[in-house]
Amino acid sequence: MTAVFTEKDRVLDALSAVRDPELDEPITTLGFVSTCVVSAAGDAVVRLRLPTYFCAPNFAFLMVADAYDVVSALPALRSVDVALEDHFAAAQINAGVAARAGFVASFDGEAAAELDELRRTFVAKAVLAGTDQVCRPFVASGTDPADVARLTIADVPPSAELDRLLRRRAELGLPTGPDAPLLIDVATGEAIAAPAAARHLGLARLTRTGIEANTGICRGMLRHRYTESGAGEEEQG
């Protein structure tokens, strides 16, 4: 039987491309989409929520702005209303996103710069965490770190983890081709030399465990704050 997708399904699918910048997980699977309603006329109303009232406003702004962008790009919708609820800076964030004003203008006198560099910083951390996920089977099998440094993308078996790593590398303009080194400097894209491989792998492992720990904390805090599942969360996680 062919699945029938509603406009709400399409909106939730679009929202699944929006990630918490720090946790590198979709806002749908994290439960950050509290409600998603699309009228028969094509008016979409999306409400977002976060684990605490005081979640960092720069992270919150990125998620609300990204959510607005992906939903607004859907061709069948007549109007789009995306807003954050239950947050100390919700009014400033929602007004700024709706006006397409940017972070600095939305927090006039409080913000010194836009958030592009912050986003890149967290994507770089996602690359490190993804490197650990992809390299763990090699390390677990006893492969010497120096030998891991000699591997290329083509040497890695296909997997969802590898696909995710390559997407994150592409976001930063880092090499993703089959001949690209598996271990690279996230700032320059240059290969990690064999003598530095153990330290690089250690940093990657530390980054991954830190992200996973923060994800667990955020999930627990969200569940304590809201007992009901988020829109789209049941289908995806």
N, C-alpha and C positions, 0 to 999 in steps of 0.2 A: 504494500500500500504506500502510495506517495504521501510524504508528510506535507501538511498544509501549514504554511508559516503566516502568522498574523503580523500586522504592523508592530504590535507589541514585541513579538519575537524578534523582529528585525531591529528594533530599538535596543533590546537587551543584547543582541548579538553585537551591535555597534559598541555598546557600553563595555562589552567584554574586552575590547581593545584598549580601554583606559586602565592604566596601572597606578597603584600607589607607588610613588617614586622611590620611597625608602624600602618598601617590602618587595617590589618588583612582582606583584601579583595583581590580577584583574580586580577591579572594584566589585565586580559581580560575585566572584567566588569568595571574596573577603566579607561579603554581606553589607557593603557600603551603600548599595542602592536600596533604599527603604521602600520606595514605591515607584511604579512605572505604569502610567495609564495613557492610552491612546484612544481618542474618541473616533467615532465613525467618520467624522469630517476630517480627521488627520491632525488633530491638535494633541501634541505629546506633552505630558507633564511628568517630569522626573524629579524625585526628591532623594537627596543623598544624606548620609549620616556617617559619623565617625566614632571611634571608640570612646573618646572623651570630649568634654566641652572645651578643653584647652589644647586640642591637637594643633600642631604648628600651622599657622595661617598660610605660610608659603606653600607647604605641601597641600593643604586644603584647596588653595587657589588653583594650583596646577590641576588637581583632579576635577574640580568644578568646570574650569575652562576647557579641559580636554573633553569632558563629558558633553558640554555644550557643542563643541566643534564636531564631534563624531555624530551626534544626533541631528544637528542642523544640516549635515551633509546628506542625509537620507532624502531622496527626491520626492517621496510620496507624502511627506508631512506638510501641513499647512502652516503650523506654528510650533515653536519649541519653547518650553519653559523648564529650565533646569535650575535647581536651587539647593543650597545646603541648609539643613535644619539643625537646631540644638547645638550651635557653636557660637562662641563669644564674638567672633568676627564675621558671622554669617551675613549681616546686613551689608558690610563693606565688600565682602567677596561677591555676593550675589549681584549687587549693583554694578560692580566693576566688570564682572563677566558679561552681564546683560548689555552693558554699554561698550563692550570690547575695549575697555580702557587700559588694560595692562595692570600689572601688579603695583608698579610705582605710583601711578595715578590713583589707583584704588585705595592705596594706603599713603596718601599724600602727607609728607613730612615724617613718615615712619619707615618707609622702605627706600633703600639707596640704589637698588639695581633690579633689573628684571631677572627672571628665573631660569634663563637658558643655561647658565653655568652650573646652577644647582642641579638641573636635570641631567646634564652631562656627567656630573660627579657621581650621581646615583646609577646612571647607566654603566659607568666604568666599574662601580662596585658589583653590578649585576654580571658584568663580563668576568670579573674575578670569581664570583660565586659559581657561575656557570662553568668556568674552567675547572674548578674543583669537582663539580658533578661529573664532568666528562672524563677527568683524569683519575678519579677514584678507582675504577676497575683496573687500570694499569698499575697503580700504586699497590692495590690490594693483592695483585698477582705477583708482586715482588719486583716489578720493573724499577730499575734504578732511576732516580730523578734526572740524572744526566742523560739517560736514554730517552726519557719522556721528552726532554728538551729537543731531541732530534726528530721527534714525530711531526708529521704534517697533518692537516685536516683529512687528507685522503687515507691516512693510517687509522682513523677512528671509525669504528663500525657505526652505521646509521642509527640514530636514536632521537627521541623527542628532546632529550637534553642537548644533543649536539645541534639540532635545529634551532633551539632557543638560544644557545650560545652564539650561533652565527647571526641570528637576527639582532642580538644586542651588539655584536661587533659591527654589523653593518650600520647601525644607528650612529656609531661614532666614526664611521668612515675607516674602520680597521679592516685589514685583509681577511677575506672569507673564502678565497679560492682553494681548490684542492691542494695546491702546492704551498699554501700559507702555513707558517709554523703554528703548532698547537699552542705553544706557550709564547705569549707576546707581552711587551710592555704596553699597558693600556693607554699610556700617554702618547707614545710615539708609534706604536705598531711594530716596533723592531722585535726581532726574535730574542728570547731570553737565552743567554749563553749557558752552556752546560754547568759551569761552576755555580751559577746563581739559581739553578732550577729548584733545589731543595727549599731555599728561602722563598721563592716565588710560589711554590706549591703550598708552603705553610701559610703564606699570606692569603692565598685563595681559600684554603680550608677555614681559616679564621674568619674571613669575610662571609663565607657561606653560613657558618654556624651562627654568626652574629645576626644575619638577616633572618634565619629561621627562628632564632630565639625571639627576636622582635615581632615576627609574624605570630608566633604562638601567644605572646603577651597581648598583642592587639586583638586577636581573635577572642581571647578570654575576657578582656575588658569590654569588648562589644557585646558579648553574650551576657555579661553582667548588667550592662546598661539597657540592652534591648533583648527581650526574650524571643521575639518573633524573627524568623528567617528573613533575609533580604530578598528582593525581587530578582529572580533568576538564579539565586544561590542554590536552590534545591536541585535544579537541572544540571548544575555544573560542578558541585563540590560535595 
